[in-house]
């Protein structure tokens, strides 16, 4: 069972549809009570960092999520802004993040980007796992994923970097610390590559 956090930020139905295709049951959590039986958690997110954090706090689920993730060690994966919220802070806003991974969120240096349209980083890009991990089983080579972001996740501990991509230089596009995973790209928009990754998460 995959519990998807619905706090008004993120395309919940896209994840539900992916898991239907691979015959994995899902549950949508909108309240603390919905989290009681969570076995694995997806924290999606799109848009502005502070808005996403504010909406999560407003939902009333923040403290319960901290308990499940940090104390009970329930596997969780943050996606796009959901990943960025797992760090301590972001150049995009003033609010504190969840602090689940020792990281901060930085804006891309546009002077290092060769593309005419520099930000956001939008479209398909290579994702290169730097360590062996079940999340990327079957995606070790030639995997492409869809990105849409102007900020990136900077791990303070290099051992937390799970995969990298390149946009004006290498950046961490996936992170992992104990039961906590974060990915910057959108697996729900990445066709069979994304389906494979989300299925892998379900099997952790």
Backbone as JSON Lines, residues from 0, in Angstrom:
{"i":0,"aa":"X","n":[0.84,-1.2,0.0],"ca":[0.0,0.0,0.0],"c":[0.88,1.25,0.0]}
{"i":1,"aa":"X","n":[0.62,2.14,-0.94],"ca":[1.34,3.41,-1.04],"c":[0.4,4.53,-0.59]}
{"i":2,"aa":"X","n":[0.82,5.3,0.4],"ca":[0.04,6.44,0.86],"c":[0.58,7.71,0.21]}
{"i":3,"aa":"X","n":[-0.27,8.41,-0.53],"ca":[0.12,9.63,-1.24],"c":[-0.42,10.83,-0.48]}
{"i":4,"aa":"X","n":[0.47,11.74,-0.12],"ca":[0.08,12.9,0.67],"c":[-0.57,13.94,-0.23]}
{"i":5,"aa":"X","n":[-1.82,14.26,0.08],"ca":[-2.56,15.27,-0.68],"c":[-2.76,16.5,0.22]}
{"i":6,"aa":"X","n":[-1.89,17.48,0.02],"ca":[-1.99,18.72,0.78],"c":[-2.25,19.91,-0.16]}
{"i":7,"aa":"X","n":[-2.8,19.58,-1.34],"ca":[-3.18,20.61,-2.31],"c":[-2.07,21.01,-3.26]}
{"i":8,"aa":"X","n":[-0.94,20.3,-3.22],"ca":[0.22,20.67,-4.05],"c":[0.76,19.41,-4.71]}
{"i":9,"aa":"X","n":[0.46,19.21,-6.0],"ca":[0.96,18.03,-6.7],"c":[-0.16,17.28,-7.4]}
{"i":10,"aa":"X","n":[0.2,16.58,-8.45],"ca":[-0.78,15.84,-9.25],"c":[-0.97,14.44,-8.68]}
{"i":11,"aa":"X","n":[-1.88,14.33,-7.71],"ca":[-2.09,13.07,-6.99],"c":[-2.57,11.97,-7.92]}
{"i":12,"aa":"X","n":[-3.5,12.29,-8.79],"ca":[-4.09,11.26,-9.66],"c":[-3.08,10.62,-10.6]}
{"i":13,"aa":"X","n":[-2.06,11.37,-10.98],"ca":[-1.04,10.8,-11.86],"c":[-0.32,9.63,-11.18]}
{"i":14,"aa":"X","n":[-0.05,9.77,-9.89],"ca":[0.6,8.68,-9.15],"c":[-0.36,7.51,-8.97]}
{"i":15,"aa":"X","n":[-1.59,7.81,-8.67],"ca":[-2.59,6.74,-8.53],"c":[-2.68,5.93,-9.82]}
{"i":16,"aa":"X","n":[-2.7,6.61,-10.96],"ca":[-2.82,5.92,-12.24],"c":[-1.61,5.05,-12.55]}
{"i":17,"aa":"X","n":[-0.41,5.53,-12.21],"ca":[0.79,4.72,-12.42],"c":[0.69,3.44,-11.61]}
{"i":18,"aa":"X","n":[0.32,3.56,-10.35],"ca":[0.27,2.37,-9.5],"c":[-0.86,1.42,-9.89]}
{"i":19,"aa":"X","n":[-1.93,1.94,-10.46],"ca":[-2.97,1.05,-10.98],"c":[-2.4,0.17,-12.08]}
{"i":20,"aa":"X","n":[-1.56,0.76,-12.93],"ca":[-1.0,0.0,-14.06],"c":[-0.08,-1.12,-13.59]}
{"i":21,"aa":"X","n":[0.54,-0.97,-12.43],"ca":[1.45,-2.01,-11.94],"c":[0.82,-2.8,-10.79]}
{"i":22,"aa":"X","n":[-0.49,-2.65,-10.63],"ca":[-1.26,-3.44,-9.66],"c":[-0.78,-3.26,-8.22]}
{"i":23,"aa":"X","n":[-0.5,-2.0,-7.86],"ca":[-0.14,-1.66,-6.48],"c":[-1.23,-0.76,-5.92]}
{"i":24,"aa":"X","n":[-1.76,-1.1,-4.76],"ca":[-2.84,-0.32,-4.18],"c":[-2.3,0.98,-3.57]}
{"i":25,"aa":"X","n":[-3.14,2.01,-3.6],"ca":[-2.77,3.32,-3.08],"c":[-3.85,3.85,-2.15]}
{"i":26,"aa":"X","n":[-3.45,4.8,-1.35],"ca":[-4.37,5.5,-0.46],"c":[-3.98,6.98,-0.46]}
{"i":27,"aa":"X","n":[-4.96,7.86,-0.51],"ca":[-4.69,9.3,-0.47],"c":[-4.9,9.8,0.94]}
{"i":28,"aa":"X","n":[-3.9,10.49,1.48],"ca":[-3.98,11.02,2.85],"c":[-4.16,12.53,2.81]}
{"i":29,"aa":"X","n":[-5.26,12.97,3.41],"ca":[-5.54,14.41,3.53],"c":[-5.54,14.88,4.97]}
{"i":30,"aa":"X","n":[-5.55,13.93,5.9],"ca":[-5.59,14.26,7.33],"c":[-4.63,13.35,8.09]}
{"i":31,"aa":"X","n":[-4.35,13.71,9.33],"ca":[-3.49,12.88,10.18],"c":[-4.06,11.47,10.33]}
{"i":32,"aa":"X","n":[-5.37,11.38,10.46],"ca":[-6.0,10.06,10.63],"c":[-5.72,9.15,9.43]}
{"i":33,"aa":"X","n":[-5.62,9.74,8.24],"ca":[-5.36,8.95,7.03],"c":[-3.97,8.33,7.03]}
{"i":34,"aa":"X","n":[-3.09,8.82,7.9],"ca":[-1.7,8.35,7.92],"c":[-1.46,7.2,8.88]}
{"i":35,"aa":"X","n":[-2.46,6.83,9.65],"ca":[-2.26,5.87,10.74],"c":[-1.67,4.55,10.27]}
{"i":36,"aa":"X","n":[-2.1,4.04,9.12],"ca":[-1.64,2.73,8.66],"c":[-0.64,2.83,7.51]}
{"i":37,"aa":"X","n":[0.01,3.98,7.37],"ca":[0.94,4.19,6.24],"c":[2.11,3.21,6.3]}
{"i":38,"aa":"X","n":[2.38,2.58,5.16],"ca":[3.49,1.65,5.04],"c":[4.62,2.23,4.2]}
{"i":39,"aa":"X","n":[4.25,2.98,3.18],"ca":[5.2,3.73,2.34],"c":[4.5,5.02,1.94]}
{"i":40,"aa":"X","n":[5.28,6.1,1.86],"ca":[4.69,7.42,1.67],"c":[5.31,8.13,0.47]}
{"i":41,"aa":"X","n":[4.45,8.78,-0.32],"ca":[4.91,9.68,-1.38],"c":[4.53,11.1,-1.0]}
{"i":42,"aa":"X","n":[5.54,11.99,-1.03],"ca":[5.32,13.41,-0.78],"c":[5.55,14.16,-2.09]}
{"i":43,"aa":"X","n":[4.5,14.43,-2.86],"ca":[4.68,15.17,-4.12],"c":[4.79,16.67,-3.84]}
{"i":44,"aa":"X","n":[5.07,17.41,-4.88],"ca":[5.12,18.86,-4.72],"c":[5.44,19.56,-6.02]}
{"i":45,"aa":"X","n":[4.78,20.68,-6.26],"ca":[5.08,21.54,-7.41],"c":[4.98,22.98,-6.94]}
{"i":46,"aa":"X","n":[5.6,23.87,-7.7],"ca":[5.46,25.29,-7.41],"c":[6.5,25.82,-6.45]}
{"i":47,"aa":"X","n":[6.13,26.84,-5.68],"ca":[7.03,27.59,-4.82],"c":[7.26,26.86,-3.49]}
{"i":48,"aa":"X","n":[8.49,26.89,-3.02],"ca":[8.89,26.19,-1.79],"c":[8.04,26.64,-0.59]}
{"i":49,"aa":"X","n":[7.97,27.94,-0.34],"ca":[7.24,28.43,0.82],"c":[5.75,28.09,0.75]}
{"i":50,"aa":"X","n":[5.18,28.16,-0.44],"ca":[3.76,27.82,-0.58],"c":[3.54,26.35,-0.24]}
{"i":51,"aa":"X","n":[4.41,25.48,-0.74],"ca":[4.27,24.05,-0.47],"c":[4.42,23.77,1.02]}
{"i":52,"aa":"X","n":[5.42,24.36,1.66],"ca":[5.6,24.16,3.1],"c":[4.4,24.68,3.88]}
{"i":53,"aa":"X","n":[3.9,25.84,3.5],"ca":[2.74,26.42,4.19],"c":[1.52,25.52,4.08]}
{"i":54,"aa":"X","n":[1.3,24.98,2.89],"ca":[0.14,24.11,2.69],"c":[0.28,22.8,3.46]}
{"i":55,"aa":"X","n":[1.49,22.27,3.54],"ca":[1.69,21.04,4.31],"c":[1.42,21.3,5.79]}
{"i":56,"aa":"X","n":[1.93,22.41,6.31],"ca":[1.69,22.75,7.71],"c":[0.19,22.96,7.95]}
{"i":57,"aa":"X","n":[-0.45,23.66,7.03],"ca":[-1.88,23.94,7.15],"c":[-2.72,22.66,7.14]}
{"i":58,"aa":"X","n":[-2.24,21.62,6.47],"ca":[-2.97,20.36,6.39],"c":[-3.05,19.64,7.73]}
{"i":59,"aa":"X","n":[-2.16,20.0,8.65],"ca":[-2.12,19.34,9.95],"c":[-1.34,18.05,9.98]}
{"i":60,"aa":"X","n":[-0.73,17.65,8.84],"ca":[-0.04,16.36,8.77],"c":[1.45,16.44,9.06]}
{"i":61,"aa":"X","n":[1.99,17.63,9.22],"ca":[3.44,17.8,9.38],"c":[3.99,16.99,10.55]}
{"i":62,"aa":"X","n":[3.43,17.14,11.73],"ca":[3.97,16.46,12.91],"c":[3.86,14.94,12.79]}
{"i":63,"aa":"X","n":[2.74,14.46,12.26],"ca":[2.58,13.02,12.1],"c":[3.58,12.48,11.09]}
{"i":64,"aa":"X","n":[3.83,13.22,10.03],"ca":[4.84,12.79,9.06],"c":[6.22,12.73,9.68]}
{"i":65,"aa":"X","n":[6.56,13.72,10.49],"ca":[7.85,13.69,11.2],"c":[7.97,12.42,12.05]}
{"i":66,"aa":"X","n":[6.89,12.08,12.72],"ca":[6.9,10.87,13.56],"c":[7.1,9.62,12.72]}
{"i":67,"aa":"X","n":[6.33,9.51,11.64],"ca":[6.41,8.31,10.8],"c":[7.78,8.16,10.15]}
{"i":68,"aa":"X","n":[8.32,9.27,9.65],"ca":[9.57,9.22,8.89],"c":[10.79,9.15,9.81]}
{"i":69,"aa":"X","n":[10.84,10.02,10.8],"ca":[12.04,10.14,11.62],"c":[12.09,9.17,12.8]}
{"i":70,"aa":"X","n":[10.93,8.78,13.32],"ca":[10.92,7.88,14.48],"c":[10.6,6.45,14.07]}
{"i":71,"aa":"X","n":[9.55,6.28,13.28],"ca":[9.14,4.93,12.89],"c":[9.86,4.42,11.64]}
{"i":72,"aa":"X","n":[10.57,5.31,10.98],"ca":[11.4,4.95,9.82],"c":[10.58,4.36,8.67]}
{"i":73,"aa":"X","n":[9.39,4.9,8.45],"ca":[8.57,4.49,7.31],"c":[9.24,5.0,6.03]}
{"i":74,"aa":"X","n":[9.38,4.17,4.99],"ca":[9.98,4.64,3.73],"c":[9.15,5.77,3.11]}
{"i":75,"aa":"X","n":[9.83,6.81,2.66],"ca":[9.16,7.96,2.07],"c":[9.97,8.42,0.87]}
{"i":76,"aa":"X","n":[9.27,8.92,-0.14],"ca":[9.95,9.5,-1.3],"c":[9.32,10.86,-1.59]}
{"i":77,"aa":"X","n":[10.16,11.88,-1.64],"ca":[9.73,13.23,-2.0],"c":[10.02,13.48,-3.46]}
{"i":78,"aa":"X","n":[9.09,14.15,-4.14],"ca":[9.21,14.33,-5.59],"c":[9.14,15.81,-5.94]}
{"i":79,"aa":"X","n":[10.13,16.28,-6.69],"ca":[10.27,17.66,-7.12],"c":[10.33,18.58,-5.89]}
{"i":80,"aa":"X","n":[9.37,19.48,-5.7],"ca":[9.38,20.32,-4.51],"c":[9.24,19.47,-3.25]}
{"i":81,"aa":"X","n":[8.59,18.31,-3.36],"ca":[8.52,17.4,-2.24],"c":[9.9,16.95,-1.79]}
{"i":82,"aa":"X","n":[10.82,16.78,-2.72],"ca":[12.22,16.49,-2.36],"c":[12.86,17.7,-1.71]}
{"i":83,"aa":"X","n":[12.68,18.88,-2.32],"ca":[13.32,20.08,-1.8],"c":[12.87,20.39,-0.37]}
{"i":84,"aa":"X","n":[11.6,20.1,-0.06],"ca":[11.09,20.32,1.29],"c":[11.8,19.46,2.32]}
{"i":85,"aa":"X","n":[12.45,18.39,1.89],"ca":[13.13,17.5,2.81],"c":[14.44,18.1,3.35]}
{"i":86,"aa":"X","n":[14.93,19.16,2.7],"ca":[16.14,19.83,3.17],"c":[15.85,20.81,4.29]}
{"i":87,"aa":"X","n":[16.87,21.57,4.66],"ca":[16.74,22.53,5.77],"c":[16.13,23.85,5.33]}
{"i":88,"aa":"X","n":[16.5,24.32,4.14],"ca":[16.06,25.65,3.7],"c":[16.21,25.74,2.19]}
{"i":89,"aa":"X","n":[15.64,26.81,1.61],"ca":[15.7,27.0,0.17],"c":[15.97,28.45,-0.18]}
{"i":90,"aa":"X","n":[16.77,28.65,-1.21],"ca":[16.99,30.0,-1.76],"c":[15.69,30.6,-2.28]}
{"i":91,"aa":"X","n":[14.69,29.75,-2.53],"ca":[13.43,30.21,-3.1],"c":[12.5,30.84,-2.06]}
{"i":92,"aa":"X","n":[12.72,30.57,-0.79],"ca":[11.81,31.07,0.23],"c":[12.48,31.32,1.56]}
{"i":93,"aa":"X","n":[11.66,31.63,2.54],"ca":[12.17,31.97,3.88],"c":[11.82,30.94,4.94]}
{"i":94,"aa":"X","n":[10.87,30.07,4.65],"ca":[10.46,29.08,5.63],"c":[11.49,27.96,5.78]}
{"i":95,"aa":"X","n":[11.53,27.36,6.96],"ca":[12.38,26.2,7.17],"c":[11.77,24.98,6.51]}
{"i":96,"aa":"X","n":[12.62,24.1,6.01],"ca":[12.15,22.85,5.44],"c":[11.94,21.8,6.52]}
{"i":97,"aa":"X","n":[11.68,20.58,6.09],"ca":[11.43,19.48,7.02],"c":[12.69,19.03,7.73]}
{"i":98,"aa":"X","n":[13.84,19.21,7.1],"ca":[15.11,18.82,7.71],"c":[15.31,17.32,7.81]}
{"i":99,"aa":"X","n":[14.68,16.57,6.93],"ca":[14.83,15.11,6.98],"c":[16.16,14.65,6.39]}
{"i":100,"aa":"X","n":[16.72,15.42,5.47],"ca":[18.03,15.14,4.9],"c":[18.87,16.39,5.08]}
{"i":101,"aa":"X","n":[20.15,16.21,5.4],"ca":[21.05,17.34,5.62],"c":[21.4,17.96,4.26]}
{"i":102,"aa":"X","n":[20.61,18.94,3.86],"ca":[20.78,19.54,2.54],"c":[20.15,20.93,2.53]}
{"i":103,"aa":"X","n":[20.55,21.73,1.57],"ca":[19.91,23.02,1.33],"c":[19.61,23.12,-0.16]}
{"i":104,"aa":"X","n":[18.66,23.99,-0.5],"ca":[18.2,24.09,-1.89],"c":[18.74,25.38,-2.48]}
{"i":105,"aa":"X","n":[19.44,25.23,-3.59],"ca":[20.11,26.36,-4.24],"c":[19.52,26.63,-5.61]}
{"i":106,"aa":"X","n":[19.6,27.87,-6.05],"ca":[19.17,28.22,-7.4],"c":[20.31,27.95,-8.37]}
{"i":107,"aa":"X","n":[19.98,27.44,-9.55],"ca":[21.0,27.22,-10.57],"c":[21.7,28.54,-10.92]}
{"i":108,"aa":"X","n":[22.99,28.46,-11.16],"ca":[23.77,29.61,-11.62],"c":[23.55,29.74,-13.14]}
{"i":109,"aa":"X","n":[22.75,30.74,-13.54],"ca":[22.4,30.87,-14.96],"c":[23.6,31.15,-15.84]}
{"i":110,"aa":"X","n":[24.68,31.69,-15.29],"ca":[25.87,32.0,-16.11],"c":[26.56,30.73,-16.59]}
{"i":111,"aa":"X","n":[26.26,29.59,-15.97],"ca":[26.9,28.34,-16.35],"c":[26.05,27.51,-17.3]}
{"i":112,"aa":"X","n":[24.86,28.0,-17.63],"ca":[23.92,27.25,-18.47],"c":[24.02,27.74,-19.91]}
{"i":113,"aa":"X","n":[24.26,26.83,-20.84],"ca":[24.51,27.19,-22.23],"c":[23.22,27.34,-23.05]}
{"i":114,"aa":"X","n":[22.13,26.74,-22.6],"ca":[20.89,26.81,-23.36],"c":[20.39,28.25,-23.45]}
{"i":115,"aa":"X","n":[19.7,28.55,-24.55],"ca":[19.16,29.9,-24.73],"c":[18.13,30.2,-23.64]}
{"i":116,"aa":"X","n":[17.2,29.27,-23.44],"ca":[16.24,29.38,-22.34],"c":[16.87,28.69,-21.13]}
{"i":117,"aa":"X","n":[17.32,29.49,-20.17],"ca":[18.16,28.93,-19.1],"c":[17.35,28.32,-17.96]}
{"i":118,"aa":"X","n":[16.37,29.03,-17.48],"ca":[15.55,28.52,-16.38],"c":[14.07,28.72,-16.7]}
{"i":119,"aa":"X","n":[13.26,27.77,-16.33],"ca":[13.59,26.57,-15.57],"c":[14.29,25.5,-16.41]}
{"i":120,"aa":"X","n":[14.94,24.58,-15.72],"ca":[15.43,23.36,-16.36],"c":[14.19,22.53,-16.68]}
{"i":121,"aa":"X","n":[13.85,22.43,-17.95],"ca":[12.6,21.78,-18.34],"c":[12.85,20.81,-19.48]}
{"i":122,"aa":"X","n":[12.33,19.6,-19.31],"ca":[12.43,18.6,-20.37],"c":[13.12,17.34,-19.89]}
{"i":123,"aa":"X","n":[13.47,16.49,-20.85],"ca":[14.05,15.19,-20.56],"c":[15.55,15.29,-20.38]}
{"i":124,"aa":"X","n":[16.06,14.54,-19.4],"ca":[17.49,14.55,-19.14],"c":[17.94,13.2,-18.6]}
{"i":125,"aa":"X","n":[19.22,12.91,-18.82],"ca":[19.8,11.68,-18.29],"c":[19.84,11.72,-16.77]}
{"i":126,"aa":"X","n":[19.65,10.57,-16.15],"ca":[19.8,10.41,-14.71],"c":[20.81,9.28,-14.49]}
{"i":127,"aa":"X","n":[21.86,9.57,-13.74],"ca":[22.96,8.62,-13.58],"c":[23.11,8.22,-12.11]}
{"i":128,"aa":"X","n":[22.67,7.02,-11.73],"ca":[22.87,6.56,-10.35],"c":[24.36,6.48,-10.04]}
{"i":129,"aa":"X","n":[24.73,6.95,-8.84],"ca":[26.15,6.94,-8.45],"c":[26.45,5.8,-7.48]}
{"i":130,"aa":"X","n":[25.41,5.17,-6.94],"ca":[25.57,3.99,-6.1],"c":[24.49,2.99,-6.46]}
{"i":131,"aa":"X","n":[24.72,1.74,-6.13],"ca":[23.71,0.72,-6.35],"c":[22.61,0.89,-5.31]}
{"i":132,"aa":"X","n":[21.36,0.95,-5.77],"ca":[20.23,1.11,-4.87],"c":[19.0,0.5,-5.54]}
{"i":133,"aa":"X","n":[18.16,-0.2,-4.78],"ca":[16.98,-0.85,-5.38],"c":[16.03,0.13,-6.08]}
{"i":134,"aa":"X","n":[16.06,1.41,-5.71],"ca":[15.16,2.37,-6.34],"c":[15.43,2.47,-7.84]}
{"i":135,"aa":"X","n":[16.69,2.28,-8.23],"ca":[17.06,2.4,-9.65],"c":[17.32,1.04,-10.3]}
{"i":136,"aa":"X","n":[16.75,-0.01,-9.73],"ca":[16.86,-1.33,-10.33],"c":[16.3,-1.31,-11.75]}
{"i":137,"aa":"X","n":[17.12,-1.7,-12.72],"ca":[16.7,-1.7,-14.11],"c":[16.83,-0.34,-14.79]}
{"i":138,"aa":"X","n":[17.32,0.65,-14.06],"ca":[17.47,2.01,-14.6],"c":[18.92,2.48,-14.51]}
{"i":139,"aa":"X","n":[19.84,1.53,-14.41],"ca":[21.24,1.88,-14.19],"c":[21.87,2.59,-15.38]}
{"i":140,"aa":"X","n":[21.36,2.33,-16.58],"ca":[21.95,2.93,-17.79],"c":[20.85,3.49,-18.69]}
{"i":141,"aa":"X","n":[21.15,4.62,-19.3],"ca":[20.31,5.21,-20.36],"c":[18.9,5.57,-19.9]}
{"i":142,"aa":"X","n":[18.72,5.83,-18.62],"ca":[17.39,6.21,-18.13],"c":[17.19,7.71,-18.32]}
{"i":143,"aa":"X","n":[16.03,8.09,-18.85],"ca":[15.68,9.5,-19.08],"c":[14.45,9.84,-18.25]}
{"i":144,"aa":"X","n":[14.49,11.01,-17.63],"ca":[13.36,11.45,-16.81],"c":[13.03,12.91,-17.12]}
{"i":145,"aa":"X","n":[11.78,13.28,-16.82],"ca":[11.3,14.62,-17.12],"c":[11.52,15.55,-15.92]}
{"i":146,"aa":"X","n":[12.14,16.7,-16.19],"ca":[12.45,17.69,-15.16],"c":[11.69,18.99,-15.41]}
{"i":147,"aa":"X","n":[11.39,19.69,-14.32],"ca":[10.85,21.05,-14.4],"c":[11.17,21.75,-13.08]}
{"i":148,"aa":"X","n":[12.3,22.5,-13.05],"ca":[12.72,23.14,-11.8],"c":[13.8,24.19,-12.08]}
{"i":149,"aa":"X","n":[13.91,25.13,-11.15],"ca":[14.94,26.17,-11.21],"c":[15.9,26.1,-10.03]}
{"i":150,"aa":"X","n":[15.6,25.21,-9.1],"ca":[16.41,25.04,-7.89],"c":[16.81,23.58,-7.77]}
{"i":151,"aa":"X","n":[17.94,23.34,-7.11],"ca":[18.42,21.97,-6.99],"c":[18.79,21.66,-5.54]}
{"i":152,"aa":"X","n":[18.88,20.39,-5.24],"ca":[19.09,19.86,-3.89],"c":[20.59,19.66,-3.67]}
{"i":153,"aa":"X","n":[21.16,20.42,-2.76],"ca":[22.6,20.33,-2.48],"c":[22.82,19.58,-1.17]}
{"i":154,"aa":"X","n":[23.28,18.34,-1.28],"ca":[23.52,17.51,-0.09],"c":[24.79,17.97,0.62]}
{"i":155,"aa":"X","n":[24.7,18.15,1.92],"ca":[25.89,18.49,2.7],"c":[26.75,17.27,2.93]}
{"i":156,"aa":"X","n":[26.15,16.09,2.87],"ca":[26.88,14.84,2.99],"c":[26.87,14.15,1.62]}
{"i":157,"aa":"X","n":[28.02,14.07,0.95],"ca":[28.06,13.44,-0.39],"c":[27.54,12.02,-0.41]}
{"i":158,"aa":"X","n":[27.59,11.32,0.72],"ca":[27.1,9.94,0.77],"c":[25.59,9.86,0.58]}
{"i":159,"aa":"X","n":[24.9,10.98,0.73],"ca":[23.44,11.0,0.55],"c":[23.03,11.15,-0.92]}
{"i":160,"aa":"X","n":[24.0,11.4,-1.8],"ca":[23.68,11.56,-3.22],"c":[23.44,10.18,-3.84]}
{"i":161,"aa":"X","n":[22.28,10.02,-4.44],"ca":[21.9,8.74,-5.03],"c":[22.09,8.73,-6.54]}
{"i":162,"aa":"X","n":[21.8,9.87,-7.19],"ca":[21.95,9.97,-8.65],"c":[22.2,11.43,-9.01]}
{"i":163,"aa":"X","n":[22.83,11.62,-10.16],"ca":[23.13,12.97,-10.62],"c":[22.59,13.18,-12.04]}
{"i":164,"aa":"X","n":[22.44,14.44,-12.38],"ca":[22.14,14.84,-13.74],"c":[22.97,16.07,-14.05]}
{"i":165,"aa":"X","n":[22.9,16.57,-15.28],"ca":[23.74,17.7,-15.66],"c":[22.89,18.82,-16.24]}
{"i":166,"aa":"X","n":[23.05,20.0,-15.67],"ca":[22.42,21.2,-16.23],"c":[23.28,22.38,-15.8]}
{"i":167,"aa":"X","n":[24.22,22.78,-16.66],"ca":[25.21,23.77,-16.29],"c":[26.19,23.24,-15.26]}
{"i":168,"aa":"X","n":[26.32,21.92,-15.21],"ca":[27.15,21.24,-14.22],"c":[26.37,20.13,-13.54]}
{"i":169,"aa":"X","n":[27.08,19.24,-12.91],"ca":[26.44,18.11,-12.23],"c":[25.7,18.58,-10.99]}
{"i":170,"aa":"X","n":[24.52,18.01,-10.77],"ca":[23.78,18.27,-9.54],"c":[23.1,16.99,-9.09]}
{"i":171,"aa":"X","n":[22.8,16.91,-7.81],"ca":[22.13,15.74,-7.26],"c":[20.66,15.78,-7.64]}
{"i":172,"aa":"X","n":[20.22,14.82,-8.43],"ca":[18.81,14.75,-8.82],"c":[18.07,13.68,-8.04]}
{"i":173,"aa":"X","n":[18.79,12.91,-7.22],"ca":[18.17,11.95,-6.33],"c":[19.05,11.82,-5.09]}
{"i":174,"aa":"X","n":[18.4,11.71,-3.94],"ca":[19.12,11.59,-2.67],"c":[18.51,10.47,-1.84]}
{"i":175,"aa":"X","n":[19.31,9.96,-0.91],"ca":[18.85,8.85,-0.08],"c":[19.56,8.9,1.27]}
{"i":176,"aa":"X","n":[18.78,8.85,2.33],"ca":[19.35,8.74,3.68],"c":[18.44,7.83,4.5]}
{"i":177,"aa":"X","n":[18.97,6.65,4.83],"ca":[18.21,5.65,5.57],"c":[16.88,5.33,4.84]}
{"i":178,"aa":"X","n":[15.75,5.64,5.44],"ca":[14.44,5.33,4.85],"c":[13.9,6.44,3.97]}
{"i":179,"aa":"X","n":[14.71,7.49,3.76],"ca":[14.23,8.7,3.09],"c":[14.84,8.81,1.69]}
{"i":180,"aa":"X","n":[13.96,8.99,0.7],"ca":[14.39,9.17,-0.69],"c":[13.83,10.48,-1.21]}
{"i":181,"aa":"X","n":[14.59,11.12,-2.09],"ca":[14.1,12.3,-2.77],"c":[14.53,12.28,-4.22]}
{"i":182,"aa":"X","n":[13.64,12.68,-5.12],"ca":[13.99,12.76,-6.53],"c":[13.48,14.09,-7.08]}
{"i":183,"aa":"X","n":[14.33,14.75,-7.86],"ca":[13.98,16.07,-8.39],"c":[13.09,15.98,-9.62]}
{"i":184,"aa":"X","n":[13.21,14.93,-10.38],"ca":[12.44,14.79,-11.61],"c":[11.04,14.26,-11.32]}
{"i":185,"aa":"X","n":[10.23,14.19,-12.36],"ca":[8.84,13.76,-12.22],"c":[8.66,12.36,-12.79]}
{"i":186,"aa":"X","n":[8.66,11.31,-11.96],"ca":[8.47,9.96,-12.49],"c":[7.07,9.76,-13.07]}
{"i":187,"aa":"X","n":[6.09,10.48,-12.54],"ca":[4.71,10.34,-13.03],"c":[4.54,10.9,-14.43]}
{"i":188,"aa":"X","n":[5.56,11.62,-14.94],"ca":[5.53,12.16,-16.3],"c":[6.63,11.55,-17.18]}
{"i":189,"aa":"X","n":[7.26,10.5,-16.68],"ca":[8.46,9.96,-17.35],"c":[8.24,8.59,-17.97]}
{"i":190,"aa":"X","n":[6.99,8.3,-18.36],"ca":[6.66,7.09,-19.1],"c":[7.16,5.83,-18.39]}
{"i":191,"aa":"X","n":[7.72,4.89,-19.14],"ca":[8.07,3.6,-18.53],"c":[9.23,3.71,-17.54]}
{"i":192,"aa":"X","n":[10.11,4.71,-17.73],"ca":[11.2,4.89,-16.77],"c":[10.62,5.25,-15.4]}
{"i":193,"aa":"X","n":[9.71,6.2,-15.39],"ca":[9.09,6.61,-14.14],"c":[8.25,5.52,-13.51]}
{"i":194,"aa":"X","n":[7.56,4.76,-14.36],"ca":[6.75,3.65,-13.86],"c":[7.63,2.62,-13.17]}
{"i":195,"aa":"X","n":[8.78,2.33,-13.77],"ca":[9.72,1.39,-13.18],"c":[10.2,1.89,-11.83]}
{"i":196,"aa":"X","n":[10.57,3.16,-11.74],"ca":[11.07,3.71,-10.48],"c":[10.0,3.67,-9.38]}
{"i":197,"aa":"X","n":[8.78,4.08,-9.7],"ca":[7.72,4.07,-8.7],"c":[7.38,2.65,-8.27]}
{"i":198,"aa":"X","n":[7.44,1.71,-9.19],"ca":[7.22,0.31,-8.84],"c":[8.34,-0.18,-7.93]}
{"i":199,"aa":"X","n":[9.56,0.22,-8.23],"ca":[10.69,-0.14,-7.37],"c":[10.49,0.36,-5.95]}
{"i":200,"aa":"X","n":[10.0,1.6,-5.83],"ca":[9.75,2.15,-4.49],"c":[8.73,1.3,-3.74]}
{"i":201,"aa":"X","n":[7.71,0.85,-4.43],"ca":[6.68,0.03,-3.81],"c":[7.24,-1.29,-3.29]}
{"i":202,"aa":"X","n":[8.33,-1.75,-3.91],"ca":[8.91,-3.05,-3.53],"c":[10.02,-2.93,-2.5]}
{"i":203,"aa":"X","n":[10.37,-1.72,-2.08],"ca":[11.44,-1.56,-1.08],"c":[11.1,-2.27,0.23]}
